[in-house]
Amino acid sequence: MADPFEVRMRFTTQLQHLSASTTSSLKCAHYALKHRDQDEDLHSCIIEQLERNNMNNRANIMYFLEQLCDLAGRSTKDGHAMYVTMIARDIDRIVDAVAPKDGSGAANVKVVRAVLAGLRGRSVLSTEQVEGLEQGLKGRDTRPEYLMGDDVMADDVKVEGGQQQGDGPQGDVEMTGGIQRAVANQPNGVNKSNGITRVEKRVIEQRIEEDRERNKRLRESVWAVGTKDAEELDKMWEEGSNAGIDDLVMYGEEAAERRQTSHYANL
């Protein structure tokens, strides 16, 4: 039996290094299923990383949860329905971590909605649950007080005896310290200075690349050939009409046109 601490540390590392690729999500999901005897501990790891990491990593973990539910919910020896149960139980906390109410995860609101739709399609969440969560997401991608940084300014600039702490040399030190504390409490890649939210350039570039990768896979899936070709062929055969004299005449004319085109092309 593997050491529980080592399992937790390795799983945490995999969560921190999740990317937009399907391979990384599958690898992490298979690891969780392999150590299903520590499901509660690994689930707490997921919640912990959602609440600690930056915006991009939270989005990747959200997509990973959909993959985990897909694998864990299968009625095979590799499945483990307890993961599905725990995710459904803590879905409110998960959504609040990925797209917080303060607007700091505004870019993740679309991700949350997409994953919620996927979980509903897999019967992990009920329609009522998803509708309630969707209602709570309204306005989280357009919070003016977050964009203007009013929450930081309200905490760092206080009025005492008619004078703001930001006035004078001592006030400047106190105000700077307040901003430093606010920045320290932000997830990695998100900084607040002078009351304005700033996302690091590397985080923005990483998100652009990951979104491009996901859109590429989405376009590829549209053209993917399904495994039920025989059913589609049978349906076309049943719905199609029998060939008659007119059809045979048309086929002959088309064949003559093709032969003529081929003849002129070879001249």
C-alpha positions as CSV (number, residue, x, y, z in Angstrom):
1,M,0.0,0.0,0.0
2,A,1.4,3.4,-1.0
3,D,2.2,6.0,1.6
4,P,-0.8,8.3,2.0
5,F,1.3,11.4,2.4
6,E,3.2,10.6,-0.8
7,V,0.0,9.9,-2.7
8,R,-1.4,13.2,-1.6
9,M,1.8,15.1,-2.6
10,R,1.9,13.5,-6.0
11,F,-1.7,14.2,-6.7
12,T,-1.3,17.8,-5.6
13,T,1.6,18.1,-8.0
14,Q,-0.5,16.7,-10.9
15,L,-3.3,19.1,-10.1
16,Q,-0.9,22.1,-10.1
17,H,0.5,21.1,-13.5
18,L,-2.8,20.4,-15.2
19,S,-3.0,21.9,-18.7
20,A,-5.5,22.2,-21.5
21,S,-4.4,18.8,-22.9
22,T,-6.6,15.8,-22.5
23,T,-3.6,13.7,-21.6
24,S,-2.9,15.6,-18.3
25,S,-6.5,15.4,-17.2
26,L,-6.7,11.6,-18.0
27,K,-3.5,11.0,-16.2
28,C,-4.7,12.8,-13.1
29,A,-8.1,11.1,-13.2
30,H,-6.5,7.6,-13.5
31,Y,-4.2,8.4,-10.6
32,A,-7.3,9.3,-8.4
33,L,-9.0,6.1,-9.4
34,K,-5.9,4.1,-8.7
35,H,-5.8,5.4,-5.2
36,R,-9.6,5.3,-4.6
37,D,-9.0,4.0,-1.1
38,Q,-8.0,7.6,-0.2
39,D,-10.9,9.2,-2.0
40,E,-11.8,11.6,0.8
41,D,-8.2,12.8,1.1
42,L,-7.7,13.3,-2.6
43,H,-11.1,15.1,-2.9
44,S,-10.0,17.5,-0.2
45,C,-6.8,18.0,-2.2
46,I,-8.9,19.1,-5.2
47,I,-10.9,21.6,-3.1
48,E,-7.6,23.0,-1.5
49,Q,-6.0,23.6,-4.9
50,L,-9.1,25.2,-6.3
51,E,-9.1,27.7,-3.4
52,R,-5.3,28.4,-3.6
53,N,-4.2,28.5,-7.2
54,N,-4.5,31.1,-9.9
55,M,-7.3,31.6,-12.4
56,N,-6.0,29.3,-15.1
57,N,-5.3,26.4,-12.9
58,R,-8.7,26.6,-11.4
59,A,-10.2,26.4,-14.9
60,N,-8.1,23.4,-15.7
61,I,-9.1,21.6,-12.5
62,M,-12.8,22.4,-13.3
63,Y,-12.4,20.6,-16.7
64,F,-10.6,17.8,-14.9
65,L,-13.6,17.3,-12.6
66,E,-15.7,16.6,-15.7
67,Q,-13.2,14.0,-16.9
68,L,-13.0,12.4,-13.4
69,C,-16.8,12.1,-13.2
70,D,-16.9,10.5,-16.6
71,L,-14.4,7.9,-15.6
72,A,-15.5,7.3,-12.1
73,G,-19.2,7.0,-13.0
74,R,-18.7,4.1,-15.4
75,S,-20.0,0.8,-14.1
76,T,-16.7,-1.0,-14.4
77,K,-14.1,-2.2,-12.0
78,D,-12.1,1.0,-12.6
79,G,-15.0,3.2,-11.7
80,H,-15.6,4.7,-8.3
81,A,-18.9,6.5,-7.8
82,M,-17.8,8.0,-4.5
83,Y,-15.9,10.7,-6.4
84,V,-19.1,11.6,-8.3
85,T,-21.0,11.8,-5.0
86,M,-18.5,14.1,-3.3
87,I,-18.2,16.4,-6.3
88,A,-22.0,16.7,-6.5
89,R,-22.1,17.3,-2.7
90,D,-19.5,20.1,-2.8
91,I,-20.4,21.6,-6.2
92,D,-21.5,25.0,-4.6
93,R,-18.1,25.3,-2.9
94,I,-16.3,24.3,-6.2
95,V,-18.2,26.9,-8.2
96,D,-17.5,29.6,-5.7
97,A,-13.8,28.7,-5.8
98,V,-13.5,28.7,-9.6
99,A,-15.6,31.8,-10.1
100,P,-15.7,33.8,-6.8
101,K,-18.5,36.2,-6.0
102,D,-16.0,39.1,-5.9
103,G,-15.5,38.8,-9.6
104,S,-11.8,37.7,-9.5
105,G,-12.7,34.7,-11.6
106,A,-14.8,36.5,-14.2
107,A,-12.9,34.8,-17.0
108,N,-13.8,31.4,-15.6
109,V,-17.6,31.9,-15.5
110,K,-17.9,30.5,-19.1
111,V,-15.8,27.5,-18.1
112,V,-18.0,26.8,-15.1
113,R,-21.2,27.0,-17.2
114,A,-19.7,24.6,-19.8
115,V,-18.7,22.1,-17.1
116,L,-22.0,22.3,-15.3
117,A,-23.8,21.6,-18.6
118,G,-21.5,18.5,-19.1
119,L,-22.2,17.3,-15.6
120,R,-25.9,17.6,-16.1
121,G,-25.6,15.6,-19.3
122,R,-23.8,12.9,-17.4
123,S,-26.6,12.9,-14.7
124,V,-24.0,14.0,-12.0
125,L,-26.1,17.1,-11.3
126,S,-29.9,17.5,-11.6
127,T,-31.4,20.2,-13.8
128,E,-32.6,22.0,-10.6
129,Q,-29.1,22.1,-9.2
130,V,-27.6,23.5,-12.4
131,E,-30.3,26.1,-12.7
132,G,-29.7,27.3,-9.2
133,L,-25.9,27.5,-9.8
134,E,-26.5,29.4,-13.1
135,Q,-28.7,31.9,-11.2
136,G,-25.8,32.4,-8.7
137,L,-23.3,33.0,-11.5
138,K,-25.2,36.0,-12.9
139,G,-23.2,39.1,-12.5
140,R,-20.0,37.4,-11.5
141,D,-18.3,38.2,-14.8
142,T,-19.2,41.9,-14.6
143,R,-18.6,43.2,-11.0
144,P,-17.7,46.9,-11.2
145,E,-16.5,47.1,-7.6
146,Y,-13.9,44.4,-8.4
147,L,-12.8,46.0,-11.6
148,M,-12.4,49.4,-9.9
149,G,-10.8,47.9,-6.9
150,D,-13.2,49.4,-4.4
151,D,-12.8,46.4,-2.1
152,V,-9.1,47.2,-1.6
153,M,-9.6,50.9,-1.3
154,A,-12.3,50.5,1.3
155,D,-10.0,48.4,3.4
156,D,-6.8,50.3,3.0
157,V,-8.1,53.9,3.0
158,K,-9.9,54.5,6.3
159,V,-11.1,57.8,7.8
160,E,-10.0,58.5,11.3
161,G,-10.9,61.8,12.9
162,G,-11.7,63.3,9.5
163,Q,-8.3,62.3,8.1
164,Q,-7.5,59.4,5.8
165,Q,-4.7,57.1,6.6
166,G,-3.3,57.8,3.2
167,D,-2.5,61.4,4.1
168,G,1.0,62.2,5.3
169,P,4.1,60.1,5.6
170,Q,2.9,57.7,8.2
171,G,-0.4,57.3,6.4
172,D,1.5,56.4,3.2
173,V,3.3,53.6,5.0
174,E,0.1,52.3,6.5
175,M,-1.7,52.4,3.1
176,T,1.2,50.7,1.3
177,G,1.2,48.0,4.0
178,G,-2.5,47.5,3.4
179,I,-2.0,47.1,-0.3
180,Q,0.8,44.6,0.2
181,R,-1.5,42.5,2.5
182,A,-4.2,42.6,-0.2
183,V,-1.7,41.4,-2.9
184,A,-0.4,38.7,-0.6
185,N,-4.0,37.3,-0.2
186,Q,-4.6,37.1,-3.9
187,P,-4.1,33.9,-5.9
188,N,-0.9,33.5,-7.8
189,G,-0.8,35.7,-11.0
190,V,-3.4,38.2,-9.7
191,N,-2.1,41.4,-8.0
192,K,-3.9,44.5,-6.7
193,S,-2.1,47.8,-6.5
194,N,-3.5,51.3,-6.1
195,G,-7.0,49.7,-6.0
196,I,-6.7,48.3,-9.6
197,T,-6.7,44.5,-10.3
198,R,-3.8,43.4,-12.4
199,V,-3.3,39.9,-13.9
200,E,0.3,39.0,-14.8
201,K,1.2,38.9,-18.4
202,R,2.3,35.3,-18.3
203,V,-1.1,34.2,-16.9
204,I,-2.9,36.0,-19.7
205,E,-0.6,34.4,-22.3
206,Q,-1.0,31.0,-20.8
207,R,-4.8,31.3,-20.8
208,I,-4.8,32.4,-24.5
209,E,-2.8,29.3,-25.4
210,E,-4.9,26.9,-23.4
211,D,-8.2,28.4,-24.8
212,R,-6.7,28.0,-28.3
213,E,-5.9,24.3,-27.6
214,R,-9.4,23.6,-26.3
215,N,-11.0,25.3,-29.3
216,K,-8.8,23.2,-31.6
217,R,-9.9,20.0,-29.9
218,L,-13.5,21.2,-30.1
219,R,-13.2,21.7,-33.9
220,E,-11.6,18.3,-34.3
221,S,-14.4,16.6,-32.4
222,V,-16.9,18.1,-34.8
223,W,-15.3,16.1,-37.7
224,A,-14.7,13.0,-35.7
225,V,-16.2,9.9,-37.2
226,G,-18.5,8.0,-34.9
227,T,-18.6,4.3,-34.2
228,K,-22.2,3.9,-35.3
229,D,-21.8,4.2,-39.1
230,A,-23.8,1.0,-39.7
231,E,-26.8,2.5,-38.0
232,E,-26.6,5.6,-40.1
233,L,-26.2,3.6,-43.3
234,D,-29.2,1.4,-42.4
235,K,-31.3,4.5,-41.8
236,M,-30.4,6.0,-45.2
237,W,-31.1,2.7,-46.9
238,E,-34.5,2.5,-45.3
239,E,-35.5,6.1,-46.0
240,G,-34.2,6.1,-49.6
241,S,-36.5,5.4,-52.4
242,N,-36.0,2.5,-54.9
243,A,-34.1,3.3,-58.1
244,G,-36.2,3.6,-61.2
245,I,-35.8,4.2,-65.0
246,D,-35.3,8.0,-64.5
247,D,-32.5,7.3,-61.9
248,L,-30.7,5.0,-64.3
249,V,-30.9,7.6,-67.1
250,M,-29.5,10.2,-64.8
251,Y,-26.6,7.9,-63.7
252,G,-25.8,7.3,-67.4
253,E,-25.7,11.0,-68.2
254,E,-23.5,11.8,-65.2
255,A,-21.1,9.0,-66.2
256,A,-20.9,10.3,-69.7
257,E,-20.1,13.8,-68.4
258,R,-17.3,12.4,-66.2
259,R,-15.8,10.5,-69.1
260,Q,-15.9,13.7,-71.3
261,T,-14.3,15.8,-68.5
262,S,-11.5,13.2,-68.1
263,H,-10.9,13.1,-71.9
264,Y,-10.5,16.9,-72.1
265,A,-8.3,16.9,-69.0
266,N,-5.8,14.5,-70.6
267,L,-5.5,16.5,-73.9
